[in-house]
Amino acid sequence: MPELSNFTTIRVGGEPKSLLEVASERELFDACKQLWSTGEDWFILGGGSNVVFDDDLSDLNIIRVVSKGIEITESNEYVFVKAQAGESWDELVEFCVDRGYAGIEAISGVPGTVGGSPVQNIGAYGQEVSETITKISFLDYQTREELVLENEDLNFSYRDSDIKRGRIGAIGWVEFRLQKLDGLSVPMASGQITNYLDKPYGSQLPLQDVRETVLKLRSSKGMVIDANDPNSVSCGSFFTNPVVDYIKSLEFPEDMQKWKMNEDSFKLSAGWLIENAGVEKGFSLPGLKAAFSLKQPVNLRLNCHFKYLRETDHIGKSCRFLILIAMGAVVL
């Protein structure tokens, strides 16, 4: 039985009790129903990012989703892209950009699979998948029903959804509604992209230019998986940007990066909080091989060259404590 370190971006994880690969929605749902009926511990694994496994997995059964397939339905204004859960997320973005479909181009380079994208509402550079997801197929753990859930059923919010909040089940496919804009992107909501290309904020830019820019920006921070870059060996975004009310946001410097969410809430830069709390890039603890990236503000990458899961726990808790003491803010 292979160790899960072979299937995770952080290269950590022991040998599970069982590992079954499923190549279609039907295989996935049937495997889940059978495994769930046993009452044993289970986990559905996609691309292996944003997950850290223990070293002792002797009681854990893994279903690894490797299903492939993309279906296209076009109307005059929109393109509906239905992708199987096991499709690579970044390969889907590349597929859409190459065909002139706009709406997810700024989320280039994000690791993982399509099936994982709705769970935490992945996003980057001003785009979130909740803006384009129309529906998903879902096997409900509680009822064993095979459902099609609409966007509004998932109650998306910043890096969150009902599935992440505890609606347990399995995702078979995801459908996205994208736009045909003559090879241009949707209006860019990222100053990093527009500044890099020397264009006004909100510009519609060639899709290929947006994708190439995002990949360059992410690569410079160790945020694109690369076998030759040890800074890209990570579990993904270890911290999220905290959301605070307007009064709390006034406690921080005006030049701190923050984003207005609505009339009474602001999203603060976790990277700014962490670095200004004295936690530098490359931060580690004595005796540990785990360390934050040398390239990226530490809210986004926890790089690990070690064997034991407990090292990530120690360093993550230490970082949160330092931020709380220095800044009075909590990052999760």
MARVOLUM-891801 format. One record per residue (C-alpha): residue number from 1; x, y, z. Coordinates in nm, 3 decimals. Example, Ala and Ser with C-alpha at 12.3 -4.5 7.8 and 13.67 -1.06 7.14 Angstrom:
   seq         x         y         z
     1     1.230    -0.450     0.780
     2     1.367    -0.106     0.714
//
This chain:
   seq         x         y         z
     1     0.000     0.000     0.000
     2     0.156     0.335    -0.103
     3     0.194     0.611     0.155
     4    -0.022     0.920     0.111
     5     0.294     1.130     0.097
     6     0.301     1.019    -0.268
     7    -0.033     1.190    -0.333
     8    -0.011     1.514    -0.132
     9     0.153     1.844    -0.227
    10     0.314     1.870     0.117
    11     0.459     1.517     0.074
    12     0.339     1.402     0.416
    13     0.114     1.111     0.510
    14     0.150     0.749     0.612
    15     0.011     0.427     0.471
    16    -0.370     0.405     0.487
    17    -0.575     0.095     0.563
    18    -0.699     0.093     0.205
    19    -0.674     0.308    -0.107
    20    -0.925     0.282    -0.391
    21    -0.907     0.489    -0.710
    22    -1.235     0.575    -0.882
    23    -1.247     0.689    -1.245
    24    -1.608     0.806    -1.281
    25    -1.892     0.967    -1.088
    26    -2.070     0.632    -1.074
    27    -1.764     0.454    -0.934
    28    -1.717     0.731    -0.677
    29    -2.074     0.724    -0.552
    30    -2.091     0.343    -0.541
    31    -1.759     0.324    -0.356
    32    -1.874     0.584    -0.104
    33    -2.203     0.406    -0.034
    34    -2.025     0.077     0.019
    35    -1.756     0.225     0.246
    36    -1.998     0.440     0.444
    37    -2.211     0.133     0.519
    38    -1.919    -0.021     0.709
    39    -1.892     0.264     0.962
    40    -1.515     0.277     0.914
    41    -1.312     0.599     0.888
    42    -1.285     0.739     0.536
    43    -1.152     1.030     0.336
    44    -1.205     1.139    -0.026
    45    -0.878     1.255    -0.180
    46    -0.842     1.471    -0.488
    47    -0.524     1.658    -0.577
    48    -0.378     1.635    -0.228
    49    -0.346     2.008    -0.163
    50    -0.489     2.185     0.142
    51    -0.467     1.864     0.341
    52    -0.216     1.731     0.595
    53    -0.235     1.363     0.688
    54    -0.108     1.196     1.002
    55     0.173     0.944     0.990
    56    -0.042     0.667     1.143
    57    -0.334     0.605     0.908
    58    -0.388     0.239     0.984
    59    -0.764     0.291     1.039
    60    -0.828     0.528     0.746
    61    -0.978     0.423     0.412
    62    -0.901     0.649     0.115
    63    -1.108     0.698    -0.198
    64    -0.891     0.878    -0.453
    65    -1.086     1.055    -0.728
    66    -0.922     1.039    -1.072
    67    -1.234     1.083    -1.291
    68    -1.187     1.277    -1.615
    69    -1.416     1.445    -1.864
    70    -1.524     1.793    -1.975
    71    -1.855     1.869    -2.146
    72    -1.931     2.202    -2.317
    73    -2.272     2.359    -2.379
    74    -2.282     2.700    -2.546
    75    -2.549     2.967    -2.569
    76    -2.528     3.308    -2.732
    77    -2.385     3.472    -2.422
    78    -2.247     3.196    -2.199
    79    -2.052     2.874    -2.207
    80    -2.144     2.603    -1.958
    81    -1.847     2.385    -1.869
    82    -1.920     2.061    -1.682
    83    -1.602     1.902    -1.547
    84    -1.561     1.574    -1.362
    85    -1.434     1.599    -1.005
    86    -1.097     1.437    -1.078
    87    -0.996     1.688    -1.344
    88    -0.694     1.900    -1.256
    89    -0.811     2.250    -1.164
    90    -0.529     2.428    -1.344
    91    -0.566     2.212    -1.652
    92    -0.934     2.311    -1.660
    93    -0.838     2.679    -1.641
    94    -0.589     2.629    -1.925
    95    -0.855     2.446    -2.128
    96    -1.097     2.737    -2.086
    97    -0.842     3.011    -2.154
    98    -0.727     2.838    -2.473
    99    -1.086     2.837    -2.596
   100    -1.163     3.196    -2.498
   101    -1.390     3.121    -2.203
   102    -1.363     3.394    -1.937
   103    -1.436     3.388    -1.565
   104    -1.173     3.169    -1.395
   105    -0.853     3.290    -1.566
   106    -0.718     3.466    -1.254
   107    -0.736     3.138    -1.059
   108    -0.459     2.987    -1.273
   109    -0.192     2.783    -1.104
   110    -0.400     2.677    -0.805
   111    -0.327     2.311    -0.721
   112    -0.592     2.048    -0.663
   113    -0.887     1.909    -0.852
   114    -1.218     2.043    -0.976
   115    -1.407     1.848    -0.710
   116    -1.230     2.037    -0.434
   117    -1.294     2.381    -0.580
   118    -1.644     2.441    -0.438
   119    -1.559     2.313    -0.090
   120    -1.356     2.612     0.020
   121    -1.468     2.841    -0.264
   122    -1.118     2.869    -0.408
   123    -1.012     3.203    -0.544
   124    -0.722     3.429    -0.631
   125    -0.653     3.774    -0.769
   126    -1.009     3.900    -0.734
   127    -1.194     3.593    -0.860
   128    -1.377     3.317    -0.671
   129    -1.529     3.001    -0.816
   130    -1.861     3.084    -0.649
   131    -1.901     3.356    -0.913
   132    -1.912     3.097    -1.191
   133    -2.036     2.770    -1.038
   134    -2.394     2.695    -1.140
   135    -2.439     2.351    -0.983
   136    -2.265     2.036    -0.862
   137    -2.353     1.670    -0.832
   138    -2.344     1.556    -0.471
   139    -2.386     1.233    -0.279
   140    -2.517     1.321     0.066
   141    -2.356     1.126     0.349
   142    -2.653     1.157     0.583
   143    -2.932     1.058     0.345
   144    -2.731     0.867     0.077
   145    -2.925     1.071    -0.181
   146    -2.767     1.159    -0.514
   147    -2.843     1.528    -0.560
   148    -2.779     1.819    -0.793
   149    -2.712     2.124    -0.577
   150    -2.752     2.472    -0.721
   151    -2.516     2.759    -0.641
   152    -2.752     2.905    -0.382
   153    -2.773     2.568    -0.203
   154    -2.404     2.587    -0.118
   155    -2.419     2.921     0.068
   156    -2.079     3.035    -0.047
   157    -1.876     3.295     0.141
   158    -1.508     3.389     0.158
   159    -1.313     3.060     0.132
   160    -1.617     2.880     0.270
   161    -1.928     2.683     0.178
   162    -2.191     2.463     0.339
   163    -1.979     2.160     0.247
   164    -1.678     2.298     0.430
   165    -1.902     2.388     0.724
   166    -2.012     2.028     0.764
   167    -2.247     1.911     0.489
   168    -2.063     1.585     0.440
   169    -2.064     1.398     0.112
   170    -1.894     1.345    -0.223
   171    -1.880     1.569    -0.531
   172    -1.908     1.399    -0.870
   173    -1.885     1.695    -1.110
   174    -1.903     2.073    -1.114
   175    -2.063     2.298    -1.376
   176    -1.935     2.651    -1.443
   177    -2.097     2.935    -1.637
   178    -1.827     3.126    -1.827
   179    -1.840     3.405    -2.085
   180    -1.724     3.451    -2.443
   181    -1.571     3.797    -2.458
   182    -1.371     3.784    -2.782
   183    -1.065     3.646    -2.608
   184    -1.073     3.901    -2.327
   185    -1.106     3.846    -1.954
   186    -1.382     3.965    -1.728
   187    -1.293     4.304    -1.572
   188    -0.984     4.250    -1.357
   189    -1.044     4.301    -0.983
   190    -0.676     4.260    -0.899
   191    -0.435     4.551    -0.883
   192    -0.145     4.305    -0.886
   193    -0.241     4.186    -1.234
   194    -0.325     4.526    -1.381
   195    -0.017     4.690    -1.230
   196     0.206     4.412    -1.365
   197     0.065     4.467    -1.715
   198     0.057     4.848    -1.672
   199    -0.317     4.865    -1.733
   200    -0.595     5.047    -1.544
   201    -0.769     4.861    -1.263
   202    -1.084     4.692    -1.394
   203    -0.948     4.647    -1.746
   204    -1.052     4.357    -1.962
   205    -0.729     4.194    -2.074
   206    -0.635     3.914    -2.315
   207    -0.705     3.586    -2.139
   208    -0.362     3.444    -2.219
   209    -0.194     3.756    -2.075
   210    -0.390     3.720    -1.752
   211    -0.304     3.350    -1.717
   212     0.064     3.404    -1.794
   213     0.083     3.695    -1.549
   214    -0.084     3.498    -1.271
   215     0.149     3.203    -1.323
   216     0.452     3.435    -1.311
   217     0.327     3.606    -0.995
   218     0.247     3.278    -0.824
   219     0.574     3.115    -0.931
   220     0.772     3.405    -0.788
   221     0.613     3.324    -0.451
   222     0.655     2.947    -0.470
   223     0.281     2.908    -0.529
   224     0.298     2.689    -0.840
   225     0.388     2.325    -0.782
   226     0.738     2.275    -0.919
   227     0.958     1.974    -0.851
   228     1.263     2.200    -0.872
   229     1.134     2.457    -0.622
   230     1.138     2.339    -0.259
   231     0.928     2.643    -0.165
   232     0.636     2.495    -0.358
   233     0.627     2.183    -0.137
   234     0.340     2.288     0.085
   235    -0.014     2.221     0.200
   236    -0.148     2.532     0.030
   237    -0.298     2.834     0.203
   238    -0.227     2.774     0.570
   239    -0.401     3.091     0.691
   240    -0.694     3.291     0.557
   241    -0.728     3.667     0.563
   242    -0.932     3.758     0.874
   243    -1.259     3.947     0.826
   244    -1.331     4.214     1.088
   245    -1.595     4.481     1.140
   246    -1.540     4.845     1.047
   247    -1.454     4.957     1.403
   248    -1.187     4.688     1.439
   249    -1.039     4.777     1.099
   250    -0.967     5.131     1.226
   251    -0.711     4.990     1.471
   252    -0.474     4.909     1.185
   253    -0.256     5.146     0.977
   254    -0.414     5.314     0.677
   255    -0.147     5.177     0.445
   256    -0.223     4.819     0.547
   257    -0.375     4.618     0.262
   258    -0.743     4.556     0.327
   259    -1.051     4.490     0.118
   260    -1.407     4.611     0.181
   261    -1.643     4.312     0.193
   262    -1.966     4.502     0.262
   263    -2.077     4.813     0.450
   264    -1.957     4.687     0.788
   265    -1.680     4.434     0.724
   266    -1.327     4.440     0.591
   267    -1.087     4.161     0.496
   268    -0.739     4.220     0.636
   269    -0.413     4.096     0.487
   270    -0.299     3.798     0.694
   271     0.041     3.829     0.528
   272     0.079     4.185     0.657
   273    -0.036     4.083     1.006
   274     0.205     3.793     1.023
   275     0.510     3.976     0.893
   276     0.442     4.281     1.110
   277     0.404     4.054     1.412
   278     0.771     3.968     1.362
   279     0.723     3.634     1.187
   280     0.962     3.651     0.894
   281     0.974     3.448     0.575
   282     1.153     3.122     0.644
   283     1.028     3.122     1.006
   284     1.077     2.796     1.193
   285     1.113     2.669     1.549
   286     1.422     2.516     1.710
   287     1.447     2.146     1.642
   288     1.190     2.143     1.359
   289     1.250     2.092     0.989
   290     0.919     2.254     0.900
   291     0.952     2.617     0.793
   292     0.757     2.888     0.619
   293     0.846     2.965     0.260
   294     1.144     3.186     0.187
   295     0.953     3.340    -0.105
   296     0.597     3.398     0.005
   297     0.435     3.596     0.288
   298     0.376     3.326     0.543
   299    -0.002     3.326     0.536
   300     0.002     3.130     0.213
   301     0.270     2.869     0.232
   302     0.391     2.636     0.503
   303     0.682     2.447     0.355
   304     0.772     2.118     0.509
   305     1.079     1.902     0.466
   306     1.005     1.664     0.748
   307     0.827     1.345     0.836
   308     0.597     1.417     1.126
   309     0.257     1.586     1.115
   310     0.305     1.738     1.463
   311     0.563     1.981     1.324
   312     0.297     2.163     1.120
   313     0.077     2.184     1.428
   314     0.354     2.332     1.644
   315     0.461     2.596     1.395
   316     0.105     2.696     1.302
   317     0.000     2.746     1.664
   318     0.316     2.944     1.739
   319     0.252     3.179     1.448
   320    -0.111     3.237     1.549
   321    -0.004     3.313     1.908
   322     0.253     3.571     1.795
   323    -0.002     3.748     1.577
   324    -0.259     3.755     1.855
   325    -0.011     3.906     2.102
   326     0.137     4.161     1.860
   327    -0.171     4.261     1.660
   328    -0.477     4.162     1.859
   329    -0.610     3.975     1.558
   330    -0.685     3.609     1.502
   331    -0.589     3.431     1.179
   332    -0.728     3.086     1.102
//
